[in-house]
Amino acid sequence: MIKIYNKAYLEAFGKNLKRLRESKNLSQRELEDIAKISFSQIGRIERGEQNATISTLYALAKALEVSPAKLLTFDFKEK
């Protein structure tokens, strides 16, 4: 099995998640309650330390009341 991992992309995704969360005036704890995802996992995703699954992406999008595509729409330049 090949492990595909791009730290810079995960960090860019995390920044976008944080931006969307903050635009809704939600703390990580509040998002935890709505999305049913631990705040520590949310923090790891926002810092680019954890690769979110499709199910996690869906739960976060639903909790933030945005489409999953909105979570994946951000500027990213390959280095």
N, C-alpha and C positions, 0 to 999 in steps of 0.2 A: 504494500500500500504506500502510495506517495503522499507525503504530508505537504500541502500547499499552504504557505503562511507568508503574509506580507505585513510586517509590523507597521509600516507607514500607512497602508490602507486601513488597517484596524484603528490606528490613531485618528485618521481623518473621519472614519465612521463614528468613532466615539465622540469626537468634537461636535459632529452634527447631532448626535443623540443628545448631548448635553445642551446644545443650543436650543433644540426643540423642547426639551424638558423645561429649561429656564424660561422660554417664551410663554409657557403655560403656567409660569410661577409655581412650579412643583419642585419640592426637594426630592432627593433620592428616596427618602423614607416614604414620602407621599406616593411617588411612582411605584414603590414596592407594594404598597397597599392596593393600588389600582391594578397593576399588571400581575400581581402574585409572583413576582421575581424578587429575590432577596436584594436588599440595597447594596450588599457587598458585591454581588454579581453585577449590578448596574454600575457600580464604581469601577470594577475591573474592565467592563466593556467600554465605559467612557474614557478610561486611561489607555485603551488599546492593548490591554493585557489579556483579554479573552475574546475568542472568536465566537460570536453569537450564532446560535442555530436558527434555522428557518422558523421554528416554533417560537423561539424567544423574540425574533424580529417581529412576528405577527402579534405576540402579546404586547410588546412595547408600542407598536403602531396603534393597536386598538386602544390601549391605555392613554396614549397621547392624542387620540382622535385624528390620526393622519393615516394616509395609505402607507403600506410597507414601502412602496416606491419612494415616498417622501424621505424615509429614513436612509434610502440608498442614493439620494440625490444630493451630491456635494462635490466641491472642487477637489480633484486629486490629480497630481502630476507625478507620473512614474519617474523615479530618479535614475 
